[in-house]
Amino acid sequence: MTCTFSAEQITALSAPLDRAKVRQREQGRSSVSYLEGWQVIAEANRIFGFDGWQRQTIAVRCVAQAERLIGARGTSRDQKPGWCVTYTARVRVTVTAGGLAPLVREGSGAGHGIDVDLGQAHESALKEAETDAMKRALMTFGNPFGLALYDKAQRQVSSAAGQGDGAQRPGGQRTPVGRTAAGSPAAAADSPAQGRTQATAPTPPPSAPADLGQVPLDAVTIQHLHSTLRTLPRPLLESLTRAFRKRFQVPEEAVTIADRINQKCHHDWIETFLVQHQLQPGRAAQPLS
């Protein structure tokens, strides 16, 4: 068997990379685009789930260690004796989706540590090497993990937000895939700033959600899902409820999951769950007696 992603996960993995998350650094005479390590981890938690992936450092090696001066260049009195250390690492990322066989990717990276303290230099280089290797492994899953940055034209990186006012692009702020924060409404596109539009300016059409999985369900669909769940055998209903709470991070204090079923990703997940358990949703939805 192979690993099968849910519909909302595939949507998230296929989405363009948000340019607001991209950072720049000088490397030689050019500028390099990259994602910070914490951002990549946050995306993995968002798309795969906090317990849906893991990383393992399978190889690490110190390849260089040398003394060097540290400080402002050209100012000898500001320079101090220090160390430069380089590590290489290889990290394995394992993702589990749909309860099937895990999907494994590996990546190699390097890290450099410069510090007056040799131990601090080693620590910095080791951490950077592991993070770099992890990012290269996750990058193979798609644009949200930096794959789009390997295209020099960056055609899969979203256009810059705003026109000099730093405004967020409509729909650019997304809630976690398959999750709704407790007590908060479903994600929706940002409305235009009030008071800025001239009287003669046409009213822009409403923006579609950035993630199709977050499209709100209509009342009829929600009612149909509730009816389907009420007709399930108790063992299957309990199994589905436990899995739904875990998948969508429903807090323990929530008495029921009924009010949490309000987005397309919830509908798709329930449908997939029932199909995987050899129960077609259409056949289960019988009128209550």
C-alpha positions in Angstrom: 0.0 0.0 0.0 1.0 3.6 -0.5 0.4 6.7 1.5 -2.8 8.5 0.6 -3.3 12.2 1.4 -6.8 13.6 2.0 -8.4 16.0 -0.4 -7.6 19.1 1.8 -4.0 18.0 2.2 -3.5 17.7 -1.5 -5.0 21.1 -1.9 -2.6 22.6 0.6 0.4 20.8 -0.9 -0.5 22.1 -4.3 -1.1 25.7 -3.3 1.4 28.4 -4.2 3.9 29.5 -1.6 2.8 32.6 0.3 5.5 35.3 -0.5 5.0 36.8 3.0 6.7 33.7 4.4 9.8 34.0 2.2 12.9 35.5 3.6 16.0 36.9 1.9 19.7 36.7 2.7 22.9 37.8 1.0 25.1 35.0 -0.3 28.1 36.1 -2.1 27.0 38.8 -4.5 23.4 37.6 -4.8 20.3 37.5 -2.7 18.9 34.0 -1.8 15.3 33.3 -1.0 14.5 30.8 1.8 12.1 29.7 4.4 12.9 29.7 8.1 13.1 26.4 9.9 10.2 27.2 12.3 8.0 28.1 9.4 8.6 24.8 7.7 7.8 22.9 10.9 4.6 25.0 11.4 3.5 24.1 7.8 4.2 20.4 8.4 2.1 20.6 11.6 -0.7 22.4 9.7 -0.9 20.1 6.8 0.1 16.7 8.2 -1.1 17.2 11.8 1.0 17.4 14.9 1.2 13.7 15.2 1.2 13.0 11.5 4.9 13.3 10.8 8.2 12.8 12.4 11.9 13.5 11.6 15.0 11.5 12.4 18.6 12.5 12.1 20.2 9.5 10.5 23.7 10.9 10.0 25.7 13.8 11.3 29.4 14.7 10.8 31.7 17.5 11.7 33.6 18.2 8.5 35.6 21.3 9.4 36.9 23.2 12.5 39.4 26.0 12.3 40.4 29.1 14.3 39.5 32.5 12.9 39.1 36.1 13.9 35.6 37.3 14.7 34.5 40.9 14.6 34.2 43.9 12.4 36.2 43.5 9.3 39.0 46.0 8.9 39.0 47.0 12.5 41.6 44.9 14.3 40.7 46.2 17.8 37.1 44.9 17.4 38.2 41.4 16.3 38.5 38.5 18.7 40.0 35.0 18.3 37.2 32.5 17.7 36.2 29.4 15.8 34.5 28.4 12.6 32.8 24.9 12.5 31.0 23.1 9.7 28.6 20.1 10.0 26.8 18.0 7.5 23.6 16.1 8.4 21.1 13.8 6.8 17.5 13.8 8.1 14.7 11.4 7.4 11.1 12.7 7.4 8.3 10.1 7.7 4.7 11.1 7.0 1.6 9.0 7.8 -1.7 9.7 6.1 -4.9 7.8 5.8 -3.7 5.1 8.2 -1.8 3.4 5.4 1.9 2.8 4.8 4.2 5.7 5.8 5.8 7.9 3.2 9.5 8.5 3.7 11.7 11.3 2.3 15.3 12.2 3.1 17.4 15.3 2.7 21.0 16.4 3.3 22.1 19.8 4.6 25.1 21.7 6.0 25.5 24.2 8.9 28.2 26.6 9.9 28.9 27.9 13.4 31.1 31.0 14.2 31.7 31.9 17.8 34.4 32.8 20.3 33.4 29.7 22.2 34.2 26.4 20.5 31.2 24.6 22.1 28.8 27.3 21.0 30.2 27.1 17.4 29.6 23.3 17.3 26.1 23.7 18.7 25.1 26.3 16.2 26.6 24.4 13.2 24.9 21.1 14.3 21.5 22.7 14.7 21.7 24.5 11.3 22.8 21.3 9.5 19.9 19.4 10.9 17.4 22.1 10.1 18.7 22.5 6.6 18.5 18.7 6.0 14.9 18.7 7.3 13.9 21.5 5.0 15.4 19.7 2.0 13.5 16.5 2.9 10.1 18.3 3.4 10.7 20.4 0.3 9.9 17.3 -1.9 6.3 17.4 -0.7 5.5 20.7 -2.4 5.4 24.5 -2.6 4.5 25.2 1.0 7.8 23.7 2.1 9.9 25.8 -0.4 9.8 23.7 -3.6 8.6 26.8 -5.4 11.8 28.6 -4.6 13.8 26.2 -6.7 12.2 27.8 -9.7 14.3 30.9 -10.5 11.2 32.6 -11.9 9.2 31.7 -8.7 6.0 31.2 -10.7 4.5 29.2 -7.8 5.1 32.0 -5.3 2.1 34.2 -4.6 2.3 37.8 -5.7 3.4 40.5 -3.2 0.6 41.6 -0.8 -0.8 45.1 -0.8 0.4 48.2 -2.7 2.9 49.6 -0.3 0.7 49.6 2.7 1.6 46.2 3.9 -2.0 44.9 3.7 -2.6 41.2 3.6 -3.7 39.7 0.3 -7.4 38.6 0.5 -7.6 35.0 1.7 -3.8 35.0 2.5 -4.4 34.3 6.2 -5.3 30.7 6.5 -6.5 28.5 9.3 -4.8 25.1 9.7 -5.8 22.4 7.2 -8.7 20.5 8.4 -8.9 22.4 11.7 -11.1 25.1 13.1 -10.1 27.0 16.2 -12.4 26.4 19.2 -15.2 29.0 19.2 -14.1 30.7 16.0 -16.1 30.9 12.7 -14.8 29.3 9.5 -12.1 31.2 7.7 -13.3 33.7 5.2 -11.8 36.2 2.8 -10.8 39.6 4.3 -13.2 42.4 3.5 -11.9 45.6 1.8 -10.7 48.3 4.3 -13.6 50.6 5.0 -13.3 54.3 4.4 -10.6 53.9 1.7 -12.7 53.2 -1.4 -13.8 56.3 -3.3 -17.5 56.7 -3.9 -17.0 56.2 -7.7 -14.9 53.0 -7.3 -16.7 49.8 -8.2 -17.3 47.2 -5.4 -14.9 44.3 -5.8 -16.4 40.8 -6.0 -15.9 38.7 -2.9 -12.7 36.7 -2.8 -12.7 32.9 -2.7 -11.1 31.2 0.3 -7.4 30.5 -0.2 -7.9 26.9 0.8 -10.9 25.2 -0.9 -11.1 22.8 2.0 -12.2 25.7 4.2 -15.3 26.5 2.1 -18.3 26.7 4.5 -20.9 23.9 4.2 -24.5 24.8 3.5 -27.2 23.9 6.0 -28.6 21.1 3.9 -25.2 19.4 3.6 -24.6 19.7 7.3 -28.0 18.3 8.1 -27.3 15.4 5.8 -24.0 14.6 7.5 -25.6 14.7 10.9 -28.3 12.3 9.7 -25.6 10.0 8.3 -23.7 9.9 11.6 -26.8 9.3 13.7 -27.5 6.1 11.7 -24.1 4.6 12.1 -23.5 1.6 14.3 -22.3 2.7 17.7 -18.7 1.2 17.4 -18.2 2.8 14.0 -19.6 6.2 15.3 -17.3 6.1 18.3 -14.3 5.3 16.1 -15.2 8.1 13.7 -15.7 10.5 16.6 -12.3 9.7 18.1 -10.5 10.0 14.8 -12.3 13.3 13.9 -11.3 14.8 17.3 -7.7 13.8 16.8 -7.6 14.9 13.1 -9.2 18.3 13.7 -7.8 19.0 17.2 -11.2 19.2 18.8 -10.7 20.0 22.5 -11.6 17.4 25.1 -14.1 19.8 26.8 -16.2 19.9 23.6 -19.2 17.6 24.4 -19.9 16.8 20.7 -18.3 17.2 17.3 -21.6 18.1 15.6 -21.0 21.8 15.7 -17.5 21.3 14.4 -18.7 19.9 11.1 -18.9 23.1 9.1 -16.3 23.1 6.3 -15.7 21.1 3.1 -12.6 19.5 4.5 -14.8 18.0 7.3 -17.3 16.6 4.7 -14.4 15.2 2.6 -12.7 13.6 5.6 -16.0 11.9 6.9 -16.7 10.7 3.4 -13.2 9.2 3.1 -13.4 7.6 6.6 -16.7 5.9 5.7 -15.4 4.7 2.4 -12.2 3.3 4.0 -14.4 1.5 6.5 -16.5 -0.1 3.7 -19.5 2.0 4.3 -20.9 4.2 1.6 -22.2 7.5 3.0 -25.2 7.5 0.6 -26.4 4.2 1.9 -25.9 5.1 5.6 -28.1 8.2 5.4 -31.5 6.8 6.1 -34.4 8.7 7.7 -34.5 8.5 11.5 -37.4 6.4 12.8 
